Amino acid sequence: MKGVSPLVSSLILVLIVLGVGSALVAYASSALLSMKQRFFAESSGEVYVQTHDLTLLATYINSSTLYILLATGGTPAVLQSVYINGSDYTSRCVVLVNGVVKSIGTGLYVPSESFVSLVCPISSGASIAYVRVVYDGGWVVGYAKRIG
């Protein structure tokens, strides 16, 4: 009896793997398209998605001041309130948007791709603080620790 040469068996194995891989890619592609159509409402051929992103970059305590550094992504956001250890600090914090002093008031519009710095007073004995910033897309949270 003759056997199959290693070269031919390797070629057959490669063809089988490529065939199975192609079938998996086709299946995944159709499944993703189906999922996209379920999650996004389509109107006149356009997909409308409204997202607001705000990223908490850093929080820290220095002396008796808490610093909160945020950034918006590709869409603008509206800051609504700031909570430190569960207490509303919205009116006590100084807000800088791209270096310009602003006030949150009833809602502070922050343009896309902007840098936001919140400077809030905190007791000089605080070594850690729980921070929550509420905006129109939800909220971001973090812990601030003393750095000096």
Contacts in CASP RR format, 6 or more apart in sequence:
PFRMAT RR
TARGET T0000
AUTHOR 0000-0000-0000
METHOD contacts of the structure
MODEL  1
MKGVSPLVSSLILVLIVLGVGSALVAYASSALLSMKQRFFAESSGEVYVQ
THDLTLLATYINSSTLYILLATGGTPAVLQSVYINGSDYTSRCVVLVNGV
VKSIGTGLYVPSESFVSLVCPISSGASIAYVRVVYDGGWVVGYAKRIG
4 12 0 8 1.000
40 47 0 8 1.000
40 48 0 8 1.000
40 49 0 8 1.000
41 47 0 8 1.000
41 48 0 8 1.000
51 75 0 8 1.000
51 137 0 8 1.000
52 75 0 8 1.000
52 76 0 8 1.000
52 77 0 8 1.000
52 78 0 8 1.000
52 135 0 8 1.000
52 136 0 8 1.000
52 137 0 8 1.000
52 138 0 8 1.000
53 72 0 8 1.000
53 73 0 8 1.000
53 74 0 8 1.000
53 75 0 8 1.000
53 77 0 8 1.000
53 137 0 8 1.000
54 70 0 8 1.000
54 71 0 8 1.000
54 72 0 8 1.000
54 73 0 8 1.000
54 77 0 8 1.000
54 79 0 8 1.000
54 110 0 8 1.000
54 133 0 8 1.000
54 135 0 8 1.000
54 137 0 8 1.000
54 140 0 8 1.000
55 70 0 8 1.000
55 71 0 8 1.000
55 72 0 8 1.000
55 73 0 8 1.000
55 140 0 8 1.000
56 68 0 8 1.000
56 69 0 8 1.000
56 70 0 8 1.000
56 131 0 8 1.000
56 133 0 8 1.000
56 140 0 8 1.000
56 141 0 8 1.000
56 142 0 8 1.000
57 69 0 8 1.000
57 70 0 8 1.000
57 71 0 8 1.000
58 67 0 8 1.000
58 68 0 8 1.000
58 69 0 8 1.000
59 66 0 8 1.000
59 67 0 8 1.000
59 68 0 8 1.000
59 69 0 8 1.000
59 129 0 8 1.000
59 131 0 8 1.000
59 142 0 8 1.000
59 143 0 8 1.000
59 144 0 8 1.000
60 66 0 8 1.000
60 67 0 8 1.000
60 144 0 8 1.000
60 145 0 8 1.000
60 146 0 8 1.000
60 147 0 8 1.000
61 67 0 8 1.000
61 122 0 8 1.000
61 126 0 8 1.000
61 127 0 8 1.000
61 128 0 8 1.000
61 129 0 8 1.000
61 144 0 8 1.000
61 145 0 8 1.000
61 146 0 8 1.000
61 147 0 8 1.000
62 146 0 8 1.000
62 147 0 8 1.000
62 148 0 8 1.000
63 124 0 8 1.000
63 148 0 8 1.000
64 121 0 8 1.000
64 122 0 8 1.000
64 123 0 8 1.000
64 124 0 8 1.000
64 125 0 8 1.000
65 119 0 8 1.000
65 120 0 8 1.000
65 121 0 8 1.000
65 122 0 8 1.000
66 84 0 8 1.000
66 118 0 8 1.000
66 119 0 8 1.000
66 120 0 8 1.000
66 121 0 8 1.000
66 122 0 8 1.000
66 126 0 8 1.000
66 129 0 8 1.000
66 131 0 8 1.000
66 144 0 8 1.000
67 117 0 8 1.000
67 118 0 8 1.000
67 119 0 8 1.000
67 120 0 8 1.000
67 144 0 8 1.000
68 82 0 8 1.000
68 93 0 8 1.000
68 117 0 8 1.000
68 118 0 8 1.000
68 119 0 8 1.000
68 120 0 8 1.000
68 131 0 8 1.000
68 133 0 8 1.000
68 144 0 8 1.000
69 115 0 8 1.000
69 116 0 8 1.000
69 117 0 8 1.000
69 118 0 8 1.000
70 115 0 8 1.000
70 116 0 8 1.000
70 117 0 8 1.000
70 118 0 8 1.000
70 133 0 8 1.000
70 140 0 8 1.000
71 113 0 8 1.000
71 114 0 8 1.000
71 115 0 8 1.000
71 116 0 8 1.000
72 110 0 8 1.000
72 111 0 8 1.000
72 112 0 8 1.000
72 113 0 8 1.000
72 114 0 8 1.000
72 116 0 8 1.000
73 112 0 8 1.000
73 113 0 8 1.000
74 112 0 8 1.000
74 113 0 8 1.000
75 112 0 8 1.000
76 109 0 8 1.000
76 110 0 8 1.000
76 111 0 8 1.000
76 112 0 8 1.000
76 114 0 8 1.000
77 110 0 8 1.000
77 135 0 8 1.000
77 136 0 8 1.000
77 137 0 8 1.000
78 107 0 8 1.000
78 108 0 8 1.000
78 109 0 8 1.000
78 110 0 8 1.000
78 135 0 8 1.000
78 136 0 8 1.000
79 95 0 8 1.000
79 104 0 8 1.000
79 107 0 8 1.000
79 108 0 8 1.000
79 110 0 8 1.000
79 116 0 8 1.000
79 133 0 8 1.000
79 134 0 8 1.000
79 135 0 8 1.000
80 90 0 8 1.000
80 104 0 8 1.000
80 107 0 8 1.000
80 134 0 8 1.000
80 135 0 8 1.000
80 136 0 8 1.000
81 88 0 8 1.000
81 90 0 8 1.000
81 104 0 8 1.000
81 133 0 8 1.000
81 134 0 8 1.000
82 88 0 8 1.000
82 89 0 8 1.000
82 90 0 8 1.000
82 93 0 8 1.000
82 104 0 8 1.000
82 118 0 8 1.000
82 120 0 8 1.000
82 131 0 8 1.000
82 132 0 8 1.000
82 133 0 8 1.000
82 134 0 8 1.000
83 89 0 8 1.000
83 131 0 8 1.000
83 132 0 8 1.000
83 133 0 8 1.000
83 134 0 8 1.000
84 120 0 8 1.000
84 122 0 8 1.000
84 129 0 8 1.000
84 130 0 8 1.000
84 131 0 8 1.000
85 129 0 8 1.000
85 130 0 8 1.000
86 130 0 8 1.000
86 132 0 8 1.000
89 120 0 8 1.000
90 104 0 8 1.000
90 105 0 8 1.000
91 104 0 8 1.000
91 105 0 8 1.000
92 120 0 8 1.000
92 121 0 8 1.000
93 104 0 8 1.000
93 118 0 8 1.000
93 119 0 8 1.000
93 120 0 8 1.000
94 101 0 8 1.000
94 118 0 8 1.000
94 119 0 8 1.000
94 120 0 8 1.000
95 101 0 8 1.000
95 102 0 8 1.000
95 103 0 8 1.000
95 104 0 8 1.000
95 108 0 8 1.000
95 116 0 8 1.000
95 117 0 8 1.000
95 118 0 8 1.000
95 119 0 8 1.000
96 102 0 8 1.000
96 116 0 8 1.000
96 117 0 8 1.000
96 118 0 8 1.000
96 119 0 8 1.000
97 108 0 8 1.000
97 110 0 8 1.000
97 111 0 8 1.000
97 114 0 8 1.000
97 115 0 8 1.000
97 116 0 8 1.000
98 111 0 8 1.000
98 114 0 8 1.000
98 115 0 8 1.000
99 115 0 8 1.000
99 117 0 8 1.000
102 108 0 8 1.000
110 116 0 8 1.000
110 135 0 8 1.000
118 133 0 8 1.000
122 129 0 8 1.000
126 146 0 8 1.000
127 145 0 8 1.000
127 146 0 8 1.000
128 143 0 8 1.000
128 144 0 8 1.000
128 145 0 8 1.000
128 146 0 8 1.000
129 143 0 8 1.000
129 144 0 8 1.000
130 141 0 8 1.000
130 142 0 8 1.000
130 143 0 8 1.000
131 141 0 8 1.000
131 142 0 8 1.000
131 143 0 8 1.000
131 144 0 8 1.000
132 139 0 8 1.000
132 140 0 8 1.000
132 141 0 8 1.000
132 142 0 8 1.000
133 139 0 8 1.000
133 140 0 8 1.000
133 141 0 8 1.000
END
